[in-house]
Amino acid sequence: MPDTDLITEHGKSVQASRYAPYFLSLINNRLSWGASQVYLKVFDIGLNEWRILSALRNEPGIQALRVGEMVAMNKSVVSRSSRRLEDLGHVVSRLDRTRRLLWLTPSGAELHDKIIAIALRREAALLDGFSEDELNTLFAMLERMRGNLSKVDAVDHEVSGR
């Protein structure tokens, strides 16, 4: 390809320092990667399994579909990860008519309680130096962003036709 065909203009895309998805993605990726590495090394489970343990600790006896809604995870990932937790003896499922309901076992609850201590320490490190007022503002703004996700979905639908 001749050099004349190369695009050399710069500054024509998003500016990371003023692009919220950049920051959200960067923070989420770093937090998720770190958590996954720690949980795998220390407890032999990944982040997806941890999210299921957390969901079941909050709402025992729920369907896998509800777990997926709570933690924004694809149903196939929830299914695969919950079956792994069952194989490890941390989760048990029971059929209730046509619904497969999930519960933690005592070992699952114990594992959850060990991991949540680490998760909360990691969150405290992330939020170190924020005042109570700043934290209230941060969480209010994050909640507002979460509320705007349906508007993002509408843009996606408009652009893709799906």
Summary of the structure (lengths in Angstrom):
residues: 162
radius of gyration: 20.3
end to end distance: 36.5
largest distance: 67.1
contacts: 387
relative contact order: 0.09
helix: 69%
strand: 9%
